[in-house]
Amino acid sequence: MNNNLAVIVRTAREKIKISQRELSRRSGVDNNTISKIEKGIRKKPGVISLIKLSDVLDIDISKLLKASGYSKNEIQVFFMGGAYVVFQKEK
């Protein structure tokens, strides 16, 4: 399995058969940002954008954080600090 953020996002989006524009609409992440992520130009998007994408694409947030180059320490602080609970969209 490829851990490259661009491949992960594009593959997950294609799996649910939606366009970048539709992913943008559903997630609230700017279409330009999604395009740059999938082209490999935007390698370390903000955590909030990753949370929004993980929700729509049904990908574990830790996988996206790792693929984005966040360190183990940054990811641990993120989870221990309760940020995930604060930012997680209500279902």
C-alpha positions as CSV (number, residue, x, y, z in Angstrom):
1,M,0.0,0.0,0.0
2,N,1.3,3.4,-0.9
3,N,1.6,5.9,1.9
4,N,1.9,8.9,-0.4
5,L,-0.8,11.5,0.5
6,A,-1.6,12.3,-3.1
7,V,-2.2,8.6,-4.0
8,I,-4.2,8.0,-0.8
9,V,-6.6,10.9,-1.4
10,R,-7.0,10.3,-5.1
11,T,-7.6,6.6,-4.7
12,A,-10.1,7.1,-1.9
13,R,-12.0,9.8,-3.9
14,E,-12.1,7.6,-7.0
15,K,-13.3,4.6,-5.0
16,I,-16.4,6.5,-3.9
17,K,-16.7,7.9,-7.5
18,I,-16.8,11.6,-6.9
19,S,-15.0,14.5,-8.5
20,Q,-12.5,16.8,-6.8
21,R,-15.2,19.5,-7.0
22,E,-17.7,17.2,-5.2
23,L,-15.2,16.3,-2.6
24,S,-14.7,20.0,-2.1
25,R,-18.4,20.5,-1.7
26,R,-18.8,17.7,0.8
27,S,-15.8,18.4,2.9
28,G,-15.6,22.1,2.8
29,V,-11.9,21.9,1.7
30,D,-11.1,24.3,-1.2
31,N,-11.1,22.6,-4.6
32,N,-7.7,24.2,-5.4
33,T,-6.3,22.6,-2.2
34,I,-7.6,19.2,-3.1
35,S,-6.1,19.5,-6.6
36,K,-2.7,20.4,-5.2
37,I,-2.9,17.6,-2.7
38,E,-3.7,15.0,-5.5
39,K,-0.9,16.5,-7.7
40,G,1.6,16.2,-4.8
41,I,2.2,19.9,-4.7
42,R,0.6,20.4,-1.3
43,K,2.3,17.8,0.8
44,K,1.5,18.9,4.4
45,P,-2.1,20.4,4.5
46,G,-3.5,21.7,7.7
47,V,-4.9,19.3,10.3
48,I,-8.4,20.7,9.9
49,S,-8.4,20.1,6.1
50,L,-7.2,16.5,6.7
51,I,-9.9,15.9,9.3
52,K,-12.5,17.1,6.8
53,L,-11.1,14.9,4.1
54,S,-10.8,11.9,6.3
55,D,-14.4,12.2,7.3
56,V,-15.7,12.3,3.7
57,L,-13.3,9.7,2.3
58,D,-13.6,7.4,5.3
59,I,-9.9,7.3,6.0
60,D,-8.4,7.2,9.4
61,I,-7.0,10.6,10.3
62,S,-3.8,9.1,11.6
63,K,-3.1,7.7,8.2
64,L,-3.5,11.1,6.5
65,L,-1.4,12.8,9.2
66,K,1.4,10.2,8.7
67,A,1.2,10.5,4.9
68,S,1.4,14.3,5.2
69,G,4.7,14.1,7.1
70,Y,3.5,15.0,10.6
71,S,5.9,13.5,13.1
72,K,4.9,10.8,15.5
73,N,5.2,13.4,18.3
74,E,2.9,15.9,16.5
75,I,0.4,13.1,15.9
76,Q,0.6,12.0,19.5
77,V,0.1,15.6,20.8
78,F,-2.8,15.9,18.4
79,F,-4.6,12.8,19.8
80,M,-3.7,13.4,23.4
81,G,-4.6,17.0,23.3
82,G,-8.2,16.1,22.4
83,A,-8.0,18.0,19.1
84,Y,-9.7,15.2,17.3
85,V,-12.7,15.3,19.5
86,V,-12.9,19.1,19.2
87,F,-12.7,19.1,15.4
88,Q,-14.5,15.9,14.6
89,K,-17.7,16.6,12.7
90,E,-20.9,15.4,14.4
91,K,-22.5,12.4,12.7
